[in-house]
Amino acid sequence: MTLLPHMAARIFGAPLLIHRPKLEVILAVLGPRIGLSENGTPIPSPTTRSPPVAGGSIAVLPIYGTLVRRTVGLEAASGLTSYQDIAAQIDTAIADPAVAAIVLDIDSPGGESGGVFDLADRVRAAAQVKPVWALANDMAYSAAYAIGSAASRFFVTRTGGVGSIGVIAMHADQSVRDAQDGVRYTTVFAGARKNDLNPHEPISDEAHAFLKSEVDRIYGLFVDTVASHRSLSSEAVRATEAGVFFGNDAVAAGLADAVGNFDDVLNELVASLSPPPALSAAAAALGNLHQPRLEHFMNEPGTTADPGVGADPDRDPVSPAPMTIDDAQEVAELCALAGCPDRIAGFLAARTPATKVRSQLLVARASGQEISSLITPSAATSATQSLNDNPLVLAARARAGQEK
């Protein structure tokens, strides 16, 4: 028993998003071994894999080998990867709260057209929830590139290639071989198009036109998908003429964002997930801010903040005064305008009201201590840029917007 007819039906007469050299390899190895292990026993259907997680809670999804809609139990022997399996791993990674980001580790020549654009849409949707980066390691051609192009950021190794944005279909005419074997096929059918692409006779002009129109249709979907994902014009994508681009040439063509290896991708992704130190301090100061009270987060009950960093010595250490989000934002803005943003965290920790913050800043200014800038009527104008750029102020404003 062999699955050769099933495999042949998926290769011949169907539009494929695959790199041509790989297609030749597949055609060369088609034979009775497909679907059976070396001892002749059927290969069991693969189970859905959970995505491996690298350091820093990053899920690495391998996209290797020839891509098909379903593997039908052939994955272990033929190196196939199914869109169905990739989609399941993406869903698992998105649903897992321990996963902060996803890396698509791609080494594939492409494959079937059926299902690839649905998977690309799924990758694009996942990238709106968590960062999804892709790496051509070492190749992401045709269908594999369609998937990778949907990522938030696309890397290619120095020796890696991307592209092959095209569609190909083949018809196998076995009529000469049949005559040599002394076999003649007679086909009885109803419906003018029912016998199109019959491998036992030359392809008709009508069947050729039909197959060409389907190839053109899939090509249009491919071009539009890449153009949308990579912010390129359709004309620019078509201008690649299904060529492949390597390393820096891929970046120059707009098909990739940067050249790097797997470690480069992981390191840059981990760094992008870590907030800047100044913003982290602001987040720590505002992290427990709730309407209508600022919850205790720096001082244990019964203790006071250091007045030298902006605390209110008259505040009741046991019963913190209420502080609204708007109050916290006003405190941050006052400190920024006064030229001492480093005091924001201390005032917030001490629950110091904005009125007292203002008075303390004015006293400090009058005494010539701590504050080097002057609060003048024009201070708001002159300090607009620093105020807008200050991460503590930005964090306070962002949190206020979320809570309102």
C-alpha positions in Angstrom: 0.0 0.0 0.0 1.3 3.5 -0.8 0.1 7.1 -0.4 1.7 8.1 -3.7 -1.6 9.0 -5.4 -2.6 11.2 -2.5 0.8 13.0 -2.6 0.7 13.3 -6.3 -2.7 15.0 -6.1 -1.2 17.6 -3.8 1.7 18.4 -6.1 0.5 18.1 -9.7 -2.1 20.5 -11.0 -2.2 22.6 -7.9 -0.7 26.1 -7.3 2.3 25.8 -5.0 4.1 28.5 -3.0 7.5 26.7 -3.1 11.0 27.3 -4.2 11.6 25.5 -7.5 14.7 23.6 -6.6 12.9 22.1 -3.6 10.1 21.1 -5.9 12.5 19.1 -8.0 13.8 17.3 -5.0 10.3 16.3 -4.0 9.5 15.1 -7.5 12.7 13.0 -7.4 11.9 11.2 -4.2 8.3 10.5 -4.8 7.9 6.7 -4.6 6.5 3.8 -2.6 8.4 4.8 0.5 6.2 7.8 1.0 3.9 7.1 4.0 5.7 4.0 5.2 8.7 3.6 7.5 11.6 1.4 6.6 10.1 -1.7 8.0 6.9 -1.2 6.1 4.7 -0.2 9.1 2.5 2.9 8.9 3.9 6.1 10.4 1.8 7.3 13.3 0.1 10.7 13.1 2.2 13.4 14.9 0.7 15.0 18.0 0.5 18.7 18.4 3.6 20.1 20.0 3.8 22.7 22.6 6.1 25.6 21.6 9.5 25.4 23.3 10.2 28.4 25.5 13.6 30.1 25.4 15.2 32.2 28.2 13.2 35.3 29.0 9.8 33.6 28.4 10.1 33.7 24.7 8.4 30.9 22.8 10.5 29.7 19.8 8.3 28.1 17.1 10.2 26.0 14.5 9.0 26.3 10.9 11.1 23.8 9.1 10.9 21.8 5.9 8.2 21.7 3.3 4.9 23.3 4.4 1.5 21.7 3.9 -2.0 22.3 5.1 -2.0 18.9 7.0 0.7 16.3 7.4 -1.7 13.3 7.4 0.9 11.3 9.4 3.9 11.9 7.1 5.8 14.4 9.2 8.2 12.0 10.8 9.5 10.5 7.5 9.2 13.4 5.0 10.1 16.5 7.0 6.7 18.1 6.5 5.4 20.9 8.7 1.7 21.7 8.7 0.0 25.0 8.9 -2.4 23.4 11.3 0.4 22.5 13.7 2.0 26.0 13.5 -1.4 27.6 14.2 -1.9 25.4 17.3 1.5 26.4 18.6 0.8 30.1 18.1 -2.5 29.8 19.9 -0.8 28.0 22.8 1.9 30.7 23.1 -0.6 33.5 22.9 -2.8 31.9 25.6 0.2 31.2 27.9 0.7 34.1 30.4 4.3 33.0 30.9 5.1 33.7 27.3 6.0 37.3 26.7 7.0 37.1 23.0 7.3 34.6 20.1 10.1 33.9 17.6 9.4 32.1 14.3 12.6 30.2 13.5 12.1 29.6 9.8 14.1 27.2 7.6 11.7 26.3 4.8 11.4 26.4 1.0 7.7 26.9 1.2 5.0 24.5 0.1 1.2 24.3 -0.5 -0.9 27.4 -1.1 -3.9 26.1 0.7 -4.1 27.5 4.2 -0.9 29.6 4.1 -2.7 33.0 4.0 -5.0 32.1 6.8 -2.0 31.2 8.9 -0.3 34.5 7.9 -3.4 36.3 9.1 -3.2 34.4 12.4 0.4 35.4 12.8 -0.5 39.1 12.1 -3.3 38.9 14.7 -1.0 37.3 17.3 1.5 40.2 16.7 -1.1 42.6 17.9 -1.3 40.7 21.3 2.4 39.9 21.8 5.6 40.7 19.9 6.1 38.1 17.1 9.5 38.2 15.4 10.8 36.0 12.6 14.2 34.8 11.5 15.1 33.3 8.1 17.5 30.7 9.4 18.7 30.1 6.7 15.8 30.3 4.2 12.3 31.6 4.2 11.0 31.2 0.6 7.6 31.5 -0.9 4.9 30.2 1.6 7.5 30.3 4.4 8.1 34.0 3.6 4.4 34.7 3.5 4.2 33.5 7.1 7.3 35.3 8.2 6.3 38.6 6.6 3.4 38.8 9.0 5.8 39.1 12.0 6.4 42.4 13.7 10.1 42.2 12.8 11.9 40.0 10.3 15.6 39.1 10.5 17.7 37.2 8.0 21.1 35.5 8.7 24.2 36.6 6.7 23.9 33.5 4.6 20.1 33.3 4.7 17.6 34.1 1.9 14.1 35.3 1.6 11.6 35.9 -1.2 10.6 33.6 -4.0 7.3 35.5 -3.9 5.6 33.6 -6.7 3.3 30.7 -7.6 4.0 27.6 -9.6 1.9 24.7 -10.9 2.9 21.6 -12.8 1.0 19.1 -15.0 2.6 15.7 -15.5 1.8 14.2 -19.0 2.3 10.5 -18.7 0.8 9.6 -22.1 4.2 8.8 -23.7 5.2 6.6 -20.8 1.8 4.9 -20.9 2.3 4.1 -24.5 5.7 2.6 -23.8 4.2 0.5 -21.1 1.4 -0.6 -23.4 -1.3 1.0 -21.3 -4.0 3.2 -22.8 -6.5 5.1 -20.5 -10.0 5.8 -21.5 -11.8 8.5 -19.4 -15.5 8.8 -19.3 -16.8 12.0 -17.7 -19.6 14.5 -17.6 -18.9 18.2 -17.4 -16.5 19.9 -19.8 -13.9 20.7 -17.1 -14.1 17.4 -15.2 -11.2 15.8 -17.2 -8.9 18.9 -17.0 -5.3 18.1 -16.0 -5.7 14.4 -16.7 -2.1 13.1 -16.3 -2.6 10.4 -18.9 -3.0 12.8 -21.8 -1.5 16.1 -22.9 -3.0 19.2 -21.2 -5.6 20.9 -23.3 -5.6 24.6 -24.0 -8.7 25.1 -21.9 -7.2 23.2 -18.9 -3.9 25.2 -19.3 -5.8 28.5 -19.3 -7.8 27.4 -16.2 -4.6 26.4 -14.3 -2.9 29.7 -15.3 -5.8 31.8 -14.1 -5.7 30.0 -10.7 -1.9 30.6 -10.5 -2.5 34.3 -11.2 -5.2 34.5 -8.6 -3.1 33.0 -5.9 -0.2 35.2 -6.9 -2.4 38.2 -6.4 -3.2 37.1 -2.9 0.5 36.5 -2.2 1.6 39.9 -3.5 -1.1 41.7 -1.5 -0.3 39.8 1.6 3.4 40.7 1.5 2.8 44.3 0.4 0.5 44.8 3.4 2.7 43.1 5.9 6.0 44.7 4.8 4.5 48.2 4.0 5.5 47.9 0.4 3.6 48.7 -2.8 2.2 45.8 -4.9 4.4 47.0 -7.7 7.5 46.7 -5.6 6.6 43.2 -4.6 5.8 42.1 -8.2 9.1 43.7 -9.3 11.0 41.0 -7.3 9.8 38.6 -10.0 9.9 35.8 -7.5 13.6 36.2 -7.0 15.4 35.4 -3.8 17.4 37.9 -1.8 20.2 37.2 0.7 21.5 39.0 3.8 21.8 42.7 3.3 20.2 42.6 -0.1 17.0 41.3 1.6 17.0 44.3 3.9 17.7 46.7 1.0 14.7 45.3 -0.9 12.5 45.8 2.1 11.8 42.1 2.6 13.7 42.0 6.0 14.4 44.4 8.7 17.9 43.4 9.8 20.7 40.9 9.4 21.4 38.7 12.5 21.6 35.2 13.8 19.4 33.4 16.3 21.2 34.8 19.3 21.0 38.3 18.0 17.2 38.0 17.6 16.8 36.6 21.1 19.0 39.3 22.7 17.3 42.2 20.9 13.9 40.8 21.7 14.6 40.4 25.4 16.1 43.9 25.5 12.9 45.3 23.8 10.8 43.6 26.5 12.7 45.3 29.3 11.5 48.9 30.0 14.2 51.7 30.3 15.4 52.3 33.9 13.8 55.7 34.2 10.4 54.3 33.0 10.8 51.3 35.3 11.1 53.7 38.3 8.0 55.5 37.2 6.1 52.3 36.8 7.2 51.2 40.3 6.0 54.5 41.7 2.7 54.3 39.9 2.2 50.6 39.7 -0.2 50.4 42.7 -2.1 53.5 41.9 -5.8 53.0 42.0 -8.8 55.3 42.0 -9.5 57.0 44.4 -6.5 56.2 46.6 -2.7 55.7 46.1 -2.0 52.4 47.8 1.0 52.1 50.1 4.0 50.8 48.1 7.2 52.2 49.4 6.9 52.6 53.2 5.7 49.9 55.5 2.7 50.9 57.7 3.9 53.1 60.6 7.0 54.5 58.8 7.6 57.7 57.1 9.5 58.7 53.9 12.7 60.6 54.1 11.7 64.3 54.1 14.9 65.0 52.2 13.4 63.4 49.1 10.1 65.1 49.2 8.1 63.5 52.0 5.6 65.5 54.0 6.8 65.4 57.7 3.3 66.4 58.8 1.6 63.4 57.2 0.0 60.8 59.4 2.2 57.8 58.9 -0.5 55.3 59.8 -3.4 56.8 57.9 -2.2 57.9 54.4 -4.1 60.8 53.0 -6.3 60.1 49.9 -4.6 60.8 46.6 -6.3 60.7 43.2 -4.7 59.9 39.9 -5.0 63.5 38.9 -3.2 64.5 42.1 -0.4 62.2 41.3 -0.1 63.6 37.8 0.0 67.1 39.2 2.7 66.2 41.6 4.8 64.8 38.8 4.3 67.9 36.6 5.2 70.3 39.5 8.4 68.5 40.1 9.3 68.4 36.4 8.6 72.1 36.1 10.7 72.8 39.1 13.6 71.0 37.6 13.7 68.2 40.2 12.0 65.1 38.7 14.0 62.9 41.0 11.7 64.0 43.9 8.5 62.7 42.2 8.8 59.1 43.6 9.4 60.5 47.2 6.4 62.8 47.1 4.2 60.0 45.7 5.5 57.5 48.3 4.6 60.0 51.1 1.2 60.8 49.6 2.1 64.5 49.8 -0.8 66.6 48.5 -0.1 68.8 45.5 -0.6 72.0 47.5 2.2 71.0 49.9 4.4 69.9 47.1 4.1 73.3 45.6 4.8 75.1 48.9 7.8 72.8 49.6 9.3 73.4 46.2 8.8 77.2 46.6 10.5 77.1 50.0 13.4 75.2 48.6 13.7 77.7 45.7 13.6 80.6 48.1 16.3 79.1 50.3 18.5 78.4 47.2 18.7 74.7 48.1 18.0 71.6 46.0 16.4 73.5 43.1 18.7 75.2 40.6 15.9 76.4 38.3 13.4 79.1 39.0 9.6 78.7 38.8 8.6 81.8 36.9 5.4 82.6 34.9 7.3 81.4 31.7 8.5 78.2 33.3 5.7 76.2 31.8 6.7 77.3 28.3 10.4 76.8 28.7 10.0 73.4 30.4 7.4 72.0 28.0 9.9 69.9 26.1 11.5 68.3 29.3 8.1 67.9 30.8 6.7 66.0 27.8 9.8 63.9 27.6 10.0 63.0 31.3 9.2 59.3 31.7 7.7 59.8 35.1 5.2 62.4 33.8 4.5 60.2 30.8 3.9 57.2 33.0 1.5 59.2 35.2 -0.4 60.5 32.2 -0.7 57.1 30.7 -1.9 55.5 33.9 -4.4 58.3 34.4 -5.7 57.8 30.9 -6.1 54.0 31.5 -8.0 54.5 34.8 -10.4 57.2 33.6 
